[in-house]
Amino acid sequence: MKQSSSKHVLRFSRAAEKTLRQLQGKDKSLVVEALRILEDDPMNPRFAVKLRGDWGGYFRIRKGNWRIVYRTEKDTVNVMYIRRRKEDTYRV
């Protein structure tokens, strides 16, 4: 099977960018690994989960205790939030 060599462009909301800058150590490694997956294939069924309700149209990827909420547009992945999994992770 031939894989496409084109990568998706990642764009970050201010909140996601701020969280990414603050991460260190193992947490940063986990999130960066998840972002690389999004660059390669944001719709990979092994990782992408379609969200419902208020988050309709968004997807999430999980790596360890971290959740990345994003939306896709053609070759762009808009990363809205990078959050540690807890009760208010999906609160708007």
Secondary structure, 3 states (H helix, E strand, C coil): CCCCCCCCEEEECHHHHHHHHHCCHHHHHHHHHHHHHHHHCCCCCCCCEECCHHHCCCEEEEECCEEEEEEEECCEEEEEEEEECCCCCCCC
